Amino acid sequence: MGQTTRVYLVDDNDGFRDSTAWLLQTAGFEVLAYASGPEFVAAYAGERHGEAQECLISDMRMPQMSGLQLQDELQRRGIALPLVFVTAHGDVPLAVEAMRKGASNFLEKPFGDQALIDAIRAALANARNQAGGGAQGGKLASLSPRERQVLDLVVASKPNKIIADILGISIKTVELHRSNMMNKLGVRSLPELMKVALGHG
């Protein structure tokens, strides 16, 4: 039996929180849902961790504590959780800032069920690879830090323009890093690249 995957869901919208928790439970995740950042932080600090893979999904705009403030608070406490933000269309610049600070991904509402499940799996795979796990550790270790950043953003389904914005480089430079990265990993297509990045290659 595989390791449990626990998803923490933080969103102040009751309807969204309930429907998303149900979706993720149906997909096989253990889900703990919270209406605010402070509520999640207090509960997380009181739990034991280590027996499950963990991922956090957080709304970007919430009363009491915004998604960015929650991200800052977790970093201040030394809590390193793969983090996926869900955001309204107007919050994309905030989400880009969150990714610069280390968030794994952001999804614009409304998004498809599979997009959320894929984002969680990619975030968990990235966290495992960064910890040195996964059969692809050797190949991935050959990437430069910048190529690694580009890879994570490609896996997060970000187009070249968004990757360029997040990393503060030109689209041409992104294309060059993508080309070098695919050569190093021995892949020729995006589906092959995703397999290697997610540890299935």
C-alpha positions in Angstrom: 0.0 0.0 0.0 1.4 3.4 -1.0 2.1 6.3 1.4 -0.9 8.4 2.4 -1.2 11.8 0.6 -2.7 14.5 2.8 -4.0 17.7 1.3 -4.6 20.7 3.4 -7.2 23.0 1.8 -7.5 26.6 3.0 -10.3 28.7 1.5 -12.9 31.0 3.1 -15.6 30.1 0.5 -17.6 27.3 2.2 -19.1 26.0 -1.1 -15.8 25.9 -2.9 -14.1 24.3 0.1 -16.7 21.6 0.5 -16.9 20.7 -3.2 -13.1 20.7 -3.6 -12.6 18.6 -0.5 -15.1 16.1 -1.9 -13.4 16.0 -5.3 -10.0 15.3 -3.7 -11.3 12.7 -1.3 -12.9 10.9 -4.3 -9.5 11.0 -6.0 -8.0 9.2 -3.1 -6.4 12.0 -1.1 -6.9 12.5 2.7 -8.2 16.1 3.0 -8.2 18.5 5.9 -10.1 21.7 5.2 -9.8 25.1 6.9 -11.7 28.4 6.5 -8.7 30.6 7.2 -4.9 30.7 7.3 -4.6 31.2 11.1 -7.0 28.2 11.7 -4.7 26.1 9.4 -1.5 27.2 11.0 -2.7 26.5 14.5 -4.0 23.1 13.5 -0.8 22.2 11.6 1.5 23.2 14.5 -0.4 20.8 16.8 -0.1 17.7 14.5 2.5 15.1 14.0 4.0 15.0 10.5 6.2 12.7 8.6 4.0 9.6 8.0 2.3 11.1 5.0 3.1 13.1 1.9 1.6 16.6 2.4 0.5 19.4 0.1 -1.2 22.7 0.8 -3.9 24.3 -1.5 -4.7 27.9 -0.5 -6.9 30.6 -1.9 -5.0 33.8 -2.6 -7.5 36.4 -1.2 -8.9 35.7 2.2 -9.9 37.8 5.2 -7.6 37.7 8.3 -4.6 36.3 6.4 -4.0 36.3 2.6 -2.4 33.5 0.7 0.9 35.4 0.5 0.8 36.2 4.2 0.1 32.5 4.9 3.1 31.5 2.7 5.3 34.0 4.6 4.1 32.7 8.0 4.9 29.1 7.0 8.4 30.1 5.8 8.9 32.0 9.1 8.1 28.9 11.0 10.3 26.7 8.8 7.4 24.7 7.4 8.2 23.5 3.9 5.0 22.4 2.3 4.4 22.0 -1.5 2.0 24.9 -2.1 -0.6 25.3 -4.8 -2.6 28.6 -5.0 -6.0 28.9 -6.4 -6.8 32.4 -7.5 -9.3 34.7 -9.3 -8.2 36.1 -12.7 -7.2 39.5 -11.3 -4.7 37.9 -8.8 -2.3 36.5 -11.3 0.4 39.1 -10.5 0.1 38.0 -6.8 0.4 34.4 -7.8 3.5 35.1 -9.9 5.0 36.7 -6.8 4.0 33.6 -4.8 5.8 31.4 -7.2 8.9 33.5 -7.0 8.8 32.8 -3.3 8.6 29.1 -3.8 5.0 28.1 -4.4 4.7 25.1 -6.7 1.8 26.3 -8.9 -1.3 28.5 -9.2 -4.6 27.8 -10.8 -7.1 30.4 -12.0 -10.7 29.8 -11.0 -12.6 28.2 -12.5 -10.4 25.2 -13.3 -11.0 21.6 -14.2 -11.0 18.9 -11.6 -8.1 17.1 -13.4 -6.0 20.3 -13.5 -6.1 20.5 -9.7 -5.3 16.8 -9.2 -2.4 17.1 -11.7 -1.1 20.3 -9.9 -1.1 18.4 -6.5 0.8 15.4 -8.0 3.3 17.7 -9.7 3.9 19.7 -6.5 4.5 16.5 -4.5 6.8 15.0 -7.2 8.8 18.3 -7.3 9.2 18.1 -3.5 10.3 14.5 -3.6 12.8 15.2 -6.4 14.2 18.2 -4.5 14.7 16.0 -1.5 16.7 13.7 -3.7 14.1 11.0 -4.0 12.8 9.3 -7.2 14.5 7.2 -9.8 15.2 10.3 -11.9 17.5 11.9 -9.3 20.6 11.4 -11.4 19.2 12.9 -14.6 17.6 15.7 -12.8 20.8 16.4 -10.8 22.5 17.2 -14.2 20.3 20.3 -14.6 21.5 23.8 -13.7 19.5 25.6 -10.9 17.9 27.8 -13.6 17.0 24.8 -15.8 15.5 23.2 -12.7 13.3 26.3 -12.1 12.2 26.2 -15.7 11.4 22.5 -15.5 9.3 23.0 -12.3 7.3 25.8 -14.1 6.9 23.7 -17.3 5.5 20.8 -15.1 3.2 23.4 -13.5 1.8 24.0 -17.0 3.0 27.6 -17.3 3.5 29.0 -20.8 6.9 30.4 -21.7 5.7 34.0 -21.3 4.6 33.4 -17.7 7.9 31.5 -17.0 9.8 34.5 -18.3 7.8 36.8 -16.1 8.3 34.7 -13.0 12.0 34.3 -13.5 12.7 37.8 -14.8 14.3 36.5 -18.0 13.4 36.8 -21.7 11.1 34.3 -23.6 14.1 33.5 -25.8 16.2 32.5 -22.7 13.3 30.4 -21.5 13.2 28.6 -24.8 17.0 28.0 -24.6 16.8 26.6 -21.1 13.9 24.3 -22.2 16.0 23.0 -25.1 19.1 22.4 -23.0 17.0 20.7 -20.3 15.3 18.3 -22.7 18.6 17.4 -24.2 20.1 16.6 -20.8 17.0 14.6 -19.8 17.0 12.7 -23.2 13.4 13.6 -24.0 11.9 15.0 -27.2 8.3 15.9 -26.2 6.4 17.6 -23.4 4.6 14.3 -22.3 8.1 12.6 -22.1 9.4 15.5 -20.1 6.4 15.4 -17.7 7.0 11.6 -17.1 10.7 12.2 -16.2 9.9 15.2 -14.0 7.2 13.3 -12.2 9.4 10.3 -11.6 7.7 7.9 -14.1 10.3 8.1 -16.9 
